[in-house]
């Protein structure tokens, strides 16, 4: 089983590309649990919610891993929970990073927020490119610091799709 993660700031194409990958490669996709959580709890999210959101993300990921698909496509993982918690609340539950580091990921595709327009959807909150670039840089620094395999994905939507498909093809051939 190959496990790949789409990561990056909001509105950079993670969910769209996850669906494209699933359709093309027939992998098993795990969506972003926080969206489900926010739909089920239509109120302002707070720091105490992060534990439930992260636990839900892990439960979805674990259920998918148990199926042992040839390709597991994660729309996000705990790193987003960690960084959003720190961004929004200045704090983060201490168990998240060790839980993330205890798992194996074959490839992270880090999507740049540049060259694509931000699109509001009622849940997104970083319309400024500078804020999204800071989030992107925090992800990149974490991946480098923890020696995680990653590739930066840039360009317009067609270029992103092409880069992601090529990266996943190489991953599956490895």
C-alpha positions, -999 to 999 in steps of 0.1 A, spaced: 0 0 0 13 35 -10 0 63 12 1 98 -2 -10 131 13 -22 163 -4 -12 191 19 -11 229 17 -30 260 25 -67 263 19 -80 268 -17 -48 253 -33 -66 223 -49 -63 195 -24 -98 182 -25 -101 187 -62 -69 168 -69 -78 141 -44 -110 134 -64 -90 135 -97 -65 110 -83 -92 87 -71 -110 87 -104 -78 82 -124 -59 58 -102 -88 41 -84 -73 47 -50 -91 49 -18 -97 86 -8 -100 100 27 -116 134 29 -110 162 53 -128 154 86 -129 190 98 -155 198 71 -177 170 83 -172 182 119 -181 218 111 -212 207 92 -223 186 122 -214 214 147 -225 247 130 -208 271 155 -175 288 160 -148 262 164 -127 264 195 -94 249 208 -112 221 227 -127 209 193 -92 202 179 -90 169 198 -123 157 183 -114 169 148 -80 152 149 -94 120 164 -120 119 136 -94 124 109 -73 96 124 -104 73 126 -112 79 89 -75 74 80 -73 42 101 -105 27 86 -91 34 51 -56 19 60 -74 -12 73 -88 -18 37 -52 -20 25 -58 -3 -9 -29 -2 -34 -31 36 -32 -44 56 -2 -51 92 -10 -54 116 19 -69 149 13 -52 161 45 -37 147 77 -29 157 112 -3 183 101 -32 206 90 -49 201 123 -17 210 141 -11 242 121 -47 254 121 -48 249 158 -16 269 162 -28 296 137 -63 300 151 -57 294 188 -20 298 194 -19 263 209 -23 227 200 -30 194 218 4 179 226 -5 144 214 -10 154 177 26 157 165 37 123 181 6 107 166 15 121 132 51 111 134 41 75 144 25 70 109 42 63 76 35 84 46 52 76 13 47 110 -3 34 145 6 23 167 -23 27 202 -10 4 226 -30 15 262 -33 -12 289 -30 5 309 -57 -9 311 -93 -44 300 -83 -72 321 -70 -86 318 -35 -122 308 -34 -144 313 -4 -167 285 6 -180 297 40 -154 277 59 -122 292 45 -106 321 63 -73 331 46 -81 351 15 -48 370 17 -20 353 -3 5 363 24 -14 344 51 -16 313 28 21 316 20 29 316 57 9 284 61 26 269 31 60 277 45 51 263 79 41 230 63 73 229 42 95 236 73 78 208 92 82 184 64 119 192 60 125 192 98 110 157 101 126 144 69 92 136 53 92 128 16 75 157 -3 72 174 -36 60 210 -41 32 214 -66 28 247 -84 12 263 -114 -23 267 -127 -49 240 -123 -38 220 -154 -1 222 -144 -10 210 -109 -30 181 -122 -1 171 -145 25 173 -117 4 154 -93 -4 126 -117 33 123 -126 43 121 -89 17 95 -81 26 74 -112 63 75 -100 52 65 -65 32 35 -77 61 24 -99 86 26 -71 
